[in-house]
Amino acid sequence: MSNSLKRVVAELISLPMPTVAVASFMWALSHDYLLTRSDGVLYMSEVDTRLTLPQYFVALMVAKIGLLLSDVLLRGLKVKGGEAVKIGIVDVAHYSPEMLHEARVHMGSS
């Protein structure tokens, strides 16, 4: 992961307005609000590919997911959308792509 990605993540985190993510785990953690489908899965594919994560990304994960860090980074834990809401990683999980899209548009326009 390059320094240019680090700059993008830093800019997202410091935007003076809320941001909404419907994206990959790392990209999603860079936003203020996380939306997913209830049958969606949050997963760090970097664990399987043995990609070395930069320190800034590990720091972001510590800040956002805390105690789950070891399960997600070391064991490659896959967290389903509904469970992610219960443990506080995701704000909302929707049952259909249409509901997810509607929620994303609503949050983006408020």
Summary of the structure (lengths in Angstrom):
residues: 110
radius of gyration: 13.9
end to end distance: 32.7
largest distance: 39.4
contacts: 280
relative contact order: 0.19
helix: 55%
strand: 13%
